[in-house]
Amino acid sequence: MKHIAGPATLTALLLSSTAVQADVTAEEVWTGIESYYADTGYAVTTESMEKQGDTLVVSGVTLSNELPEVTASINVGEMRFKELGDGRVEMTFAESIPMTVMSKPATGEAVETQITMTQTGLSVIVSGSAEDTTYDYTAPEFAMAMGGMSVDGAEVPLSLNVKATGNSGMMRMQSVGDRKMVQEMRTEKVDFSMSAEDPGGKGRFSTSGSFAELDGTANMIMPDGVDMKDMNAAIQAGWAVDGVFSFSGGGYVMDFAEGEETMHAESTMGAGSFLLDMSSSGLSYGVTGNDSKMSMQVSSFPLPIDLSVAQSAFNLTLPVTKSDDAQPFGMLMKFVDLEVSEGLWGIFDPAAQLPRDPATLIVDLSGAAKMLINILDPEEAETLGATPPGSLEALDINELKVSAVGAELTGTGAVTFDNTAGMPKPLGAVDLQLVGGNGLIDKLVAMGFVPEDQAMGARMMLGLFAVPSGEDTLTSKIEFKEDGGVYANGQRVQ
């Protein structure tokens, strides 16, 4: 994984200092910034440094980072450090900071991207001590604009603009031994827009939208002397980051055209969140959303496509470190109360024979696996070929629920795996229940979607694996036993 500061992290990086004392001087703050960037793999150059009364003015500041396939250069320009006379220092920056990112892969096209970051009224107050320093900041506006992109020297019509208004927050850094950083941020609103065109003039794309009331907290540990250009080595040394971010609502519009084909979409959403946790213990990523709605019109389809979801979530937890011991993993996928428009129902079911209750899908899995490699090490990953990166040791079905068109399938279970004989051997059981399945088959036959002979085959399969336990209710217990057999309700099926 490459370590290149992007527009979203530049402000946080600029606020970081590690050599500040309780009665801090401007020179000590600047020295701390140089030290921080050196530790994160950046080279810092300046054109001049001059003390003007109580203010240190550092001009021509440039940050650069070179990796085998990616380089970045940030022209910070002038930085000013004003001693406030009470042991604190005020930091201010240029209103416009250009950035260039060059991607030169060993094979493929070289890409150059020009980005300009701007701010209005940014003020950072540094306080605390050398070992425990706090940075409080406010800024009426942050913005980022992608001003140009070229691929192998050819210009690409692409633009991206992001503006954040009403920004405030704090960063606390403890720098004795390992660096420990805690950050809180608040933004009243984020607006964005993006547009792109095919260089050959065959297609175009555009989108714009906004999110309101963004709040976030983040923590990071950076071990002393760690090489941040080698993410696997950094994680093995103890590097870790976690964060939780939320917003109260948002939405966007999107347009796409290629020849005579067009698409227009509009979406709104309620409160949502995003979380990230990464360390040698594993990688966790998750998003949640509420009250999401989308309306889409495609030129090749006769009706608008309207969708809504009351709740949605996706969470993934993976081990990243090689170990002889089993490590936890998990996945959650959730869509609660999914609804589509009456127009779409009318195409497939004009007589309204199927129940049109909202649909729900929940898949909640967890388990344990042994990793054969450190998955963030590219060299180790290349040695695997088609070999899986680890072995599955256990799998738990915490919740399975599929509810739609009058039928509902639910299930739970737990299975362990014996990997000593080559092919994994499962041991455990899964309990399933299907409500309304036969009624759904009858409706599909009546609508002509399923032929009668296929419906009879489906009923025979249900009878093989399930037993009646109520009105149009079937249950099934699938067991994996020591003898290697698979049993359904006590009867061996394999």
N, C-alpha and C positions, 0 to 999 in steps of 0.2 A: 504494500500500500504506500502511495506516495504522499509526502507531507508538503503541500503547497497551500499557503494561506489564501483563502478566497475572500470576496467582498464581505461576506457575512461575518468573518472572523477577524478582519483587519482591525476594527475598532477595539475588540477585546485584546488583541496583541499589542496595539499601541498603548493600551492602558497598563500593560504589565511591566513592573519594575521589581528588581530583586536586590537592590543595594541601597534601600532607603532607610534612614534613621529617624528617630523621634523628632529631632530638630533638623529636618532634612534640608540640604542645600540643593540648588538647581543642578550643580555639577554631579551630585550623587544620584539624582534621579536619572539624568542622562546616562551615566555609567551603568546604572541598573538596566536600562532599556537595551544598551549594547550587549550586556551580559545575557539577557534573556534571549535575544535573537540569535546570538552565537550558540546557545544551548539548543535551540530549535532548528539549527542548520542553516541559518541565514547569514550572509555577509552584509555588514553595514558600512557604507562609505558616506563621507560628508565633504562639502566644499569649504566650509568655514565654521568657526565657533567663536562667538564674541559675547562678553558680558556687558550688558547695557544697563547700568544701575543695578536694580534688584532682579533683572531678567537675563537669563542665558538664552541667546538666540543661536540655534544650530541650523545652518542653511545647507541646501543641496543634499538632503538626506535621501539615500537610495538603499533599498533592501533587495537582495537578490538571492535566489536559491537555485542550484543546478543539480538535477538528477539525470540519470542516463537517458531518459526519454522525454523529460519535461523540465523546462526552465521558467522561472517567473521573475519579473523585475517590477518593483513598486517604487515609484518616484514620490516619496512622501513630501519632498520640498522643505519648507521651513517649519521648525518646531520651536515653541517658546516655553520657557520654564520660569514662572514668576514666583519669587519668594514672597509669601504673604506676611512674614514677620512674626508668625505665631507657631512656627514649626511645620507649616504646611506649604505645599507648592501647587500652583495652578498650572496645568498643562493646556496649551492650545495648539491647534494644527492648521495647516492650509485648508481652505475651503474646497479645493479640488485636488484629488490624488489619482493620477493615471497609473494603470497597471497593464503589463503585457505578459501574456502566457503563451509560450511556444511548446507545442507538442511535436516531437520528432521520433516516431516509433521506428524500430529497426526495419519493419516492413509496413507499407501503407503510406498514406498521405501525411504531409506535414501541415499542421494547423496552427495559425497565429490568431490570437484573440486580443482585441483592445478593449479595455474596461476602464471606465472613469467613475471613481467614487467621490461623492460630494457630501458636505455637511453644512448645516447652518447653525451657528451659535453654540457649537460643542464646547463644553467646559468640563474639565476633569480636575477634581481636588484630591491631592494625595495627602494622606495622613497616616498616623500609626508609628511603627518602628521598623527597623531594618528586617527584623524577623517576622513581623506580622503587620502587613501594610494593607490599607484600604483605599480604594479608588472609587469615589462617588462621581457620577457623570449625569449630565442632562444635555439634550440636544433637541430643539424643535423639529429638526428634519435630518434624516440620513437618506441618501439616494445612491443608486448604482445604475449605470447605463453601459450596455455593451455597444460600443460605437462602430465596431467593424470586425469582420472575420475573413480570413483568406485561407484557401486550401491549395497547397502547392503554388502559392503566388496569385491564384485567381480569387477575386473578391466574391464573397457570398452575401446575397441580400438577406441579412439577418439583423434584427434589433431586439434588445431586451432592456426593459426599464423597470426598476423597483424603487418605491419611495416609502419610507417609514416615517410617520409623524408622531410627535408627542412621546419622545424617548427618554427614559430615565433608568437608572439602575446602579449597581455597585459591584465591585470585584474586590475580594479579599484574598491576598496571597501570603502564605506562610513559607518562608524560604530557608529554614534551618534543615540541612540535609536534603531530603526529598522535597520538591516543590509541591505545595498543596494549594489548590485554587478553588474558591467558591464564588459563583457569580449569580446575580439576580438581575433580571431585565424586565422592563415593561414598555409596551408600545401601544399607543392608542389605535393606530390603523396602519395597515400595509396595503398599498396599491401596486399592481403590476400590470404590465402589458408586454406582449411579444408578437413579432410578426416575422415571417420568412417567405421567401419565394424560391422556386426552383430556378437555378441559373439559366436553364433552357427555356424558361417562360411557360412550362407546362402546368405548374401548380402554385398555389399560394395558401398560406395558413396565417391565422391571427387569433389571439386570445387576450382577454383583459379581465381583471377582477380585483377583489379586495378581501381582506380579513380584518376583523375588529378585535380589540382588546386582547392583545397577545401578552402572555405572561410566561416566564420561564425561570428555571433554576438549573444550575449545572455544577458539577464537581469534577476536578481532575487532579490526578497524582502523577508527577513526572519525576522518576528516580534520578538521583544525582548522577550526572555523566552519561545518561542514556542517549543513544543515537536515534533521533527521531526520523531519520531517512530510512531506517530499517524497522518497520512497524512490528514484525514478529519478534525481533530482538528486544524492542522497547516493551512489548507486552510481557515477555518472559522475565524482564528485569523488574516488572511491577507497575508499568504504566497502566493507568485506568481512567476511564471517563464515564460519567453517567449524567443524564439530564432529563427533565420533564418539561414540556412546553404545551401550552393550551391557548385556545382562542374562543371567543364567544359566538362567532358566526362569520359567514362569508359567502362568496359566490363568484361566478365567472361566466363569461360568454365566449364562444369559440366558433370560428368559421373556417371552412376548408373548401377548396375548389381545385379540381383537376379536369381540364377540358370542360365538358358539359355537366359533369358530376359535381354536386355541391352538398355541403352539410352545414347546418347551423344548430348549435346546442347552447342551452342556458341551464345553469345549475345554481341552486342555493343550498346552504347547509346551516345547521345550528351549531352548538358548542362541540368542540372536538379537542383531541390531544395527541401528542406524539412523545414517545419515550425512547431513549437509547441508553444502553448499559454495556460497556465493553471493557474486558479485563482478561487476565489469564484464566479466570473462572468460566468465561464464556461470553457470547455475544447475544444480547437481547434487543429486539426492535419491535415497536408496537405503535399502532395508530387506532384511534377510535373516532366515531362520528355519530351525530344525532340529527334526526329530521332532515335527511338529505333528499333533495328533489332534483330531477333532471327532465328537461324537455328537449327532444331532438327531432329535427326535420331533415330527412335525406331525400334528395331529388329523385332517386330511383325507387322510393317507397311511397305508397299513396297516402299514408296517414302519419300524423305526428306520433312519436314514440315518447310516452310519458312514464317515468318511473319514480317511485319514492321508497325510502327505507327509513324506518323509525330509528333503528340502532344498527351500527356496523362496527366491526372490530377485526383487526388482524394482528396477531402477536406471534413472534418466532424467537425461540431460544435455542442456540447451538453451542456446543463446545468447540473451542478453537485450538486447544493445546493437546499435544501427544501425551498419552498416559496409559499405563497398564491398568488403571482403575476405571470403572464405568463412571461417566459424567452425565449430568441431566440434560435433557433437551425437551422442547415442547412446541406445540403449535395450536393456536386458536384462530378459527375463522368463524365469523358470526354475521348473519344478516337477519334481522328481526323485523317482521311485518313489512315484507316487500310487496308492493302493489304496482300494477300496470294499469294503463288507461282502458276505459270501456271500449274505445275504438279498436285496440289490439285484441281484446277479448272477442269482439264481434267478428273478426276475421276468422278465428279458429273455432269459435263456439257461438254462432249467431243465435242459437236457440236457448242459450244460457243453461245447458244441461250440467255443466261443471260448477261446483261451488266456487265462488270468487273471493273467498276469504283471503286475507294477506298470507303470504308464504313466509316460512322461517327456515333457515339453515344454520345449524350450529355443529361444528366439529371441534372438539377440545381434546387434544392428545398430549400425553407426556410420556417420558421414558428415560432410558439410560443407554449410552453407547460408549464404546472404547475407541478412541481416535488413534489411527496408525501414524498420522503426521500432524505437524503444526500447519493448519490450513492457510495461515497468513504468510507462510514461507513459499514464495513462487518456485524455488528450486525443488523443494520437497514435493510440491503439487505436480510438477512436471514428471517426476519419477513414477507416479502412480499409473499413468496410462489409463486403462479401463478398469483398474482395480478400485473398489470403493474406498473412501478415505477412512472408514472405520467399520466396526462391527456392531450390530444391534444387539443389546443385552436384554432390554425389557421395553414393553409398550403397554401403556394404560389408555383405555378409552374412558376418559372422565365423563364425557357427554357426547352423544350423537343424537341429533334431532333434525329430521327432514319433514316439514309439514307443508302440504300444498294440495289444492284441488280436492279437499275432503278426505285425504289420507295422511297418516302420521306414522313415521318410523322413528323409534327411539332405541337407544342402546347404551350399555356400559360394559366394561370388561378389563381384564388384566392378563397379559401373556409375558412369560419370560422365554429366553432363547438360549439353547445350548449350542455353542459354536465350536466345540471340541472335535466334532466329526466332519468338519468342512461345511456341509450344507446346514444352515441354522435349523435347529429342532425346536419348535414351539411347545410350550407347556402352560396351560391356563384355560380360561373360559371367557366367552363373550355372550351376554344376554341381550336379546333383541325382542322388540314388540312392534307389531304392525297393526294399526287400527284403521279400518275403512278401506283396506286393500281390495277386497272382493267387490265392494261397491264401486270403486274407481274403475276396475276392470270392466264391470257391466256397463258403465257409462261410456267408456272408450269404445266398446263394441257397438253400442247403440249409435254412437256418432260416426262409426265407420273408420275410426283411426286404427283399430286393432281387429284383424279377422278372428272369427270364432275359434278356428283351430289353434291359432297362436294363443288365444286367451285360455283355452283348455290346457295347453302346455304349461302356461304360466301358473295355473292353479295346481297342476300336478307337482310342479317344482316347489310351490309353497307348502303343499301337503307333505312333501318329502322332508323339508327342513323345519317345519313349524307345526304346532298343535293348536287347536282352538281353545280359547280361554275366556270367551265372552262373545257378545254380539259383534260380528265382523271384527273380531280381535284374534290375532295369532301371536303366539310367543315361541321363541326358539332359544335353546341353550346350546351353543357350539363349544365343544370341549376339545382340547388338544392334550392327549394323555401320554404317559411315559412309554407306552408301546409303539408310539409313532402314529397312532390312529387319530382320525378326526371323527368326532361323534356329534350327532344332532339329536338332542332330546334322548340321549342314551343309546341311540342306534348308530352303529358305525357306518360312515358314508365314504371313508377313504382309509 
